[in-house]
Amino acid sequence: MADQDPGIDHGPPRRATYGRAPSVSLVFQLVPPKKPRSWAPAVKPDLDKLIRAVLDSLSTTKNRKTKAVIKGVITDDARIIEITAAKTYHGNPGVLITITHAGENK
């Protein structure tokens, strides 16, 4: 495993904790309304609330009752130094998440 980046904790499969400052890109795909008022999804939910929900779900957290640590993809969302986000209408609702080390080519 000498070829792996030492800044990433490779832990369990499909889960990598970014040790260096991450950059996050989010594209929220919303179901288009039957009669859209505009081509742009300038509707609820607010983009800032969507961003907050995703970043909180990606971050390491601690269970209040058991004190068990639930390891996240990002150790702490306060470490993120760059975020780009957009809402778009799409037939498949969801969010596309891209996490890179800050300064890397996207």
Biotite code that builds the C-alpha atoms (Angstrom):
import biotite.structure as struc

atoms = struc.array([
    struc.Atom([0.000, 0.000, 0.000], chain_id="A", res_id=1, res_name="MET", atom_name="CA", element="C"),
    struc.Atom([2.943, 2.301, -0.544], chain_id="A", res_id=2, res_name="ALA", atom_name="CA", element="C"),
    struc.Atom([1.154, 4.029, -3.426], chain_id="A", res_id=3, res_name="ASP", atom_name="CA", element="C"),
    struc.Atom([-1.671, 5.378, -1.246], chain_id="A", res_id=4, res_name="GLN", atom_name="CA", element="C"),
    struc.Atom([-1.760, 9.027, -0.200], chain_id="A", res_id=5, res_name="ASP", atom_name="CA", element="C"),
    struc.Atom([-0.532, 9.350, 3.416], chain_id="A", res_id=6, res_name="PRO", atom_name="CA", element="C"),
    struc.Atom([-3.015, 12.223, 3.983], chain_id="A", res_id=7, res_name="GLY", atom_name="CA", element="C"),
    struc.Atom([-5.966, 9.856, 3.721], chain_id="A", res_id=8, res_name="ILE", atom_name="CA", element="C"),
    struc.Atom([-7.019, 7.348, 6.375], chain_id="A", res_id=9, res_name="ASP", atom_name="CA", element="C"),
    struc.Atom([-8.079, 4.443, 4.154], chain_id="A", res_id=10, res_name="HIS", atom_name="CA", element="C"),
    struc.Atom([-9.932, 2.644, 7.000], chain_id="A", res_id=11, res_name="GLY", atom_name="CA", element="C"),
    struc.Atom([-12.821, 0.363, 6.012], chain_id="A", res_id=12, res_name="PRO", atom_name="CA", element="C"),
    struc.Atom([-13.578, -0.099, 2.300], chain_id="A", res_id=13, res_name="PRO", atom_name="CA", element="C"),
    struc.Atom([-15.236, 2.841, 0.517], chain_id="A", res_id=14, res_name="ARG", atom_name="CA", element="C"),
    struc.Atom([-14.553, 5.191, 3.426], chain_id="A", res_id=15, res_name="ARG", atom_name="CA", element="C"),
    struc.Atom([-11.617, 7.606, 3.368], chain_id="A", res_id=16, res_name="ALA", atom_name="CA", element="C"),
    struc.Atom([-11.103, 10.318, 5.955], chain_id="A", res_id=17, res_name="THR", atom_name="CA", element="C"),
    struc.Atom([-9.412, 13.319, 4.461], chain_id="A", res_id=18, res_name="TYR", atom_name="CA", element="C"),
    struc.Atom([-6.593, 14.488, 6.733], chain_id="A", res_id=19, res_name="GLY", atom_name="CA", element="C"),
    struc.Atom([-5.661, 17.494, 4.609], chain_id="A", res_id=20, res_name="ARG", atom_name="CA", element="C"),
    struc.Atom([-7.996, 20.427, 4.025], chain_id="A", res_id=21, res_name="ALA", atom_name="CA", element="C"),
    struc.Atom([-10.753, 19.198, 1.699], chain_id="A", res_id=22, res_name="PRO", atom_name="CA", element="C"),
    struc.Atom([-12.614, 20.958, -1.074], chain_id="A", res_id=23, res_name="SER", atom_name="CA", element="C"),
    struc.Atom([-16.224, 19.855, -1.621], chain_id="A", res_id=24, res_name="VAL", atom_name="CA", element="C"),
    struc.Atom([-18.450, 20.133, -4.681], chain_id="A", res_id=25, res_name="SER", atom_name="CA", element="C"),
    struc.Atom([-22.182, 19.385, -4.364], chain_id="A", res_id=26, res_name="LEU", atom_name="CA", element="C"),
    struc.Atom([-24.838, 19.192, -7.098], chain_id="A", res_id=27, res_name="VAL", atom_name="CA", element="C"),
    struc.Atom([-28.357, 18.778, -5.726], chain_id="A", res_id=28, res_name="PHE", atom_name="CA", element="C"),
    struc.Atom([-30.727, 17.188, -8.228], chain_id="A", res_id=29, res_name="GLN", atom_name="CA", element="C"),
    struc.Atom([-34.353, 18.097, -7.517], chain_id="A", res_id=30, res_name="LEU", atom_name="CA", element="C"),
    struc.Atom([-37.473, 16.578, -9.070], chain_id="A", res_id=31, res_name="VAL", atom_name="CA", element="C"),
    struc.Atom([-38.855, 19.104, -11.538], chain_id="A", res_id=32, res_name="PRO", atom_name="CA", element="C"),
    struc.Atom([-42.350, 20.392, -10.734], chain_id="A", res_id=33, res_name="PRO", atom_name="CA", element="C"),
    struc.Atom([-45.172, 19.594, -13.152], chain_id="A", res_id=34, res_name="LYS", atom_name="CA", element="C"),
    struc.Atom([-45.411, 23.275, -14.090], chain_id="A", res_id=35, res_name="LYS", atom_name="CA", element="C"),
    struc.Atom([-42.045, 24.952, -13.379], chain_id="A", res_id=36, res_name="PRO", atom_name="CA", element="C"),
    struc.Atom([-42.106, 28.737, -13.018], chain_id="A", res_id=37, res_name="ARG", atom_name="CA", element="C"),
    struc.Atom([-38.553, 28.995, -14.304], chain_id="A", res_id=38, res_name="SER", atom_name="CA", element="C"),
    struc.Atom([-35.758, 26.891, -15.783], chain_id="A", res_id=39, res_name="TRP", atom_name="CA", element="C"),
    struc.Atom([-33.833, 27.431, -12.531], chain_id="A", res_id=40, res_name="ALA", atom_name="CA", element="C"),
    struc.Atom([-34.813, 25.616, -9.309], chain_id="A", res_id=41, res_name="PRO", atom_name="CA", element="C"),
    struc.Atom([-35.153, 28.808, -7.239], chain_id="A", res_id=42, res_name="ALA", atom_name="CA", element="C"),
    struc.Atom([-37.413, 26.963, -4.798], chain_id="A", res_id=43, res_name="VAL", atom_name="CA", element="C"),
    struc.Atom([-37.205, 25.402, -1.347], chain_id="A", res_id=44, res_name="LYS", atom_name="CA", element="C"),
    struc.Atom([-35.256, 23.735, 0.152], chain_id="A", res_id=45, res_name="PRO", atom_name="CA", element="C"),
    struc.Atom([-32.669, 26.485, 0.576], chain_id="A", res_id=46, res_name="ASP", atom_name="CA", element="C"),
    struc.Atom([-29.224, 25.697, -0.824], chain_id="A", res_id=47, res_name="LEU", atom_name="CA", element="C"),
    struc.Atom([-27.485, 26.590, 2.462], chain_id="A", res_id=48, res_name="ASP", atom_name="CA", element="C"),
    struc.Atom([-29.641, 24.103, 4.398], chain_id="A", res_id=49, res_name="LYS", atom_name="CA", element="C"),
    struc.Atom([-28.954, 21.351, 1.853], chain_id="A", res_id=50, res_name="LEU", atom_name="CA", element="C"),
    struc.Atom([-25.209, 22.019, 2.126], chain_id="A", res_id=51, res_name="ILE", atom_name="CA", element="C"),
    struc.Atom([-25.322, 21.936, 5.920], chain_id="A", res_id=52, res_name="ARG", atom_name="CA", element="C"),
    struc.Atom([-27.248, 18.641, 5.945], chain_id="A", res_id=53, res_name="ALA", atom_name="CA", element="C"),
    struc.Atom([-24.778, 16.925, 3.606], chain_id="A", res_id=54, res_name="VAL", atom_name="CA", element="C"),
    struc.Atom([-21.676, 18.210, 5.393], chain_id="A", res_id=55, res_name="LEU", atom_name="CA", element="C"),
    struc.Atom([-23.068, 17.151, 8.777], chain_id="A", res_id=56, res_name="ASP", atom_name="CA", element="C"),
    struc.Atom([-23.792, 13.679, 7.414], chain_id="A", res_id=57, res_name="SER", atom_name="CA", element="C"),
    struc.Atom([-20.236, 13.350, 6.067], chain_id="A", res_id=58, res_name="LEU", atom_name="CA", element="C"),
    struc.Atom([-18.557, 14.434, 9.323], chain_id="A", res_id=59, res_name="SER", atom_name="CA", element="C"),
    struc.Atom([-17.373, 12.286, 12.213], chain_id="A", res_id=60, res_name="THR", atom_name="CA", element="C"),
    struc.Atom([-19.834, 12.399, 15.096], chain_id="A", res_id=61, res_name="THR", atom_name="CA", element="C"),
    struc.Atom([-20.306, 10.971, 18.580], chain_id="A", res_id=62, res_name="LYS", atom_name="CA", element="C"),
    struc.Atom([-23.438, 9.181, 19.766], chain_id="A", res_id=63, res_name="ASN", atom_name="CA", element="C"),
    struc.Atom([-24.801, 11.142, 22.742], chain_id="A", res_id=64, res_name="ARG", atom_name="CA", element="C"),
    struc.Atom([-26.002, 8.092, 24.670], chain_id="A", res_id=65, res_name="LYS", atom_name="CA", element="C"),
    struc.Atom([-23.287, 5.509, 24.020], chain_id="A", res_id=66, res_name="THR", atom_name="CA", element="C"),
    struc.Atom([-20.428, 7.966, 23.388], chain_id="A", res_id=67, res_name="LYS", atom_name="CA", element="C"),
    struc.Atom([-19.474, 5.771, 20.419], chain_id="A", res_id=68, res_name="ALA", atom_name="CA", element="C"),
    struc.Atom([-17.607, 7.623, 17.678], chain_id="A", res_id=69, res_name="VAL", atom_name="CA", element="C"),
    struc.Atom([-19.137, 7.225, 14.234], chain_id="A", res_id=70, res_name="ILE", atom_name="CA", element="C"),
    struc.Atom([-16.344, 7.842, 11.772], chain_id="A", res_id=71, res_name="LYS", atom_name="CA", element="C"),
    struc.Atom([-17.268, 10.042, 8.835], chain_id="A", res_id=72, res_name="GLY", atom_name="CA", element="C"),
    struc.Atom([-15.743, 10.645, 5.437], chain_id="A", res_id=73, res_name="VAL", atom_name="CA", element="C"),
    struc.Atom([-14.559, 14.059, 6.672], chain_id="A", res_id=74, res_name="ILE", atom_name="CA", element="C"),
    struc.Atom([-13.144, 14.324, 10.182], chain_id="A", res_id=75, res_name="THR", atom_name="CA", element="C"),
    struc.Atom([-14.647, 17.780, 10.784], chain_id="A", res_id=76, res_name="ASP", atom_name="CA", element="C"),
    struc.Atom([-16.570, 19.926, 8.317], chain_id="A", res_id=77, res_name="ASP", atom_name="CA", element="C"),
    struc.Atom([-14.879, 23.005, 9.817], chain_id="A", res_id=78, res_name="ALA", atom_name="CA", element="C"),
    struc.Atom([-11.727, 21.856, 7.956], chain_id="A", res_id=79, res_name="ARG", atom_name="CA", element="C"),
    struc.Atom([-13.372, 22.410, 4.549], chain_id="A", res_id=80, res_name="ILE", atom_name="CA", element="C"),
    struc.Atom([-11.836, 25.452, 2.895], chain_id="A", res_id=81, res_name="ILE", atom_name="CA", element="C"),
    struc.Atom([-13.769, 25.508, -0.384], chain_id="A", res_id=82, res_name="GLU", atom_name="CA", element="C"),
    struc.Atom([-17.373, 24.587, -1.262], chain_id="A", res_id=83, res_name="ILE", atom_name="CA", element="C"),
    struc.Atom([-19.134, 24.815, -4.592], chain_id="A", res_id=84, res_name="THR", atom_name="CA", element="C"),
    struc.Atom([-22.815, 23.931, -4.753], chain_id="A", res_id=85, res_name="ALA", atom_name="CA", element="C"),
    struc.Atom([-25.704, 24.088, -7.179], chain_id="A", res_id=86, res_name="ALA", atom_name="CA", element="C"),
    struc.Atom([-29.354, 23.026, -7.441], chain_id="A", res_id=87, res_name="LYS", atom_name="CA", element="C"),
    struc.Atom([-30.682, 21.635, -10.700], chain_id="A", res_id=88, res_name="THR", atom_name="CA", element="C"),
    struc.Atom([-33.815, 19.905, -11.936], chain_id="A", res_id=89, res_name="TYR", atom_name="CA", element="C"),
    struc.Atom([-33.261, 16.243, -12.785], chain_id="A", res_id=90, res_name="HIS", atom_name="CA", element="C"),
    struc.Atom([-35.373, 13.124, -13.196], chain_id="A", res_id=91, res_name="GLY", atom_name="CA", element="C"),
    struc.Atom([-33.245, 11.245, -10.615], chain_id="A", res_id=92, res_name="ASN", atom_name="CA", element="C"),
    struc.Atom([-33.287, 13.234, -7.349], chain_id="A", res_id=93, res_name="PRO", atom_name="CA", element="C"),
    struc.Atom([-30.237, 13.116, -5.109], chain_id="A", res_id=94, res_name="GLY", atom_name="CA", element="C"),
    struc.Atom([-26.882, 14.751, -4.563], chain_id="A", res_id=95, res_name="VAL", atom_name="CA", element="C"),
    struc.Atom([-23.595, 14.303, -6.413], chain_id="A", res_id=96, res_name="LEU", atom_name="CA", element="C"),
    struc.Atom([-20.680, 14.738, -4.003], chain_id="A", res_id=97, res_name="ILE", atom_name="CA", element="C"),
    struc.Atom([-17.069, 15.277, -5.039], chain_id="A", res_id=98, res_name="THR", atom_name="CA", element="C"),
    struc.Atom([-14.373, 15.616, -2.365], chain_id="A", res_id=99, res_name="ILE", atom_name="CA", element="C"),
    struc.Atom([-10.805, 16.513, -3.271], chain_id="A", res_id=100, res_name="THR", atom_name="CA", element="C"),
    struc.Atom([-7.810, 17.856, -1.421], chain_id="A", res_id=101, res_name="HIS", atom_name="CA", element="C"),
    struc.Atom([-7.784, 21.639, -1.709], chain_id="A", res_id=102, res_name="ALA", atom_name="CA", element="C"),
    struc.Atom([-5.527, 22.753, -4.540], chain_id="A", res_id=103, res_name="GLY", atom_name="CA", element="C"),
    struc.Atom([-5.934, 19.554, -6.590], chain_id="A", res_id=104, res_name="GLU", atom_name="CA", element="C"),
    struc.Atom([-7.228, 19.712, -10.136], chain_id="A", res_id=105, res_name="ASN", atom_name="CA", element="C"),
    struc.Atom([-10.924, 18.896, -10.278], chain_id="A", res_id=106, res_name="LYS", atom_name="CA", element="C"),
])
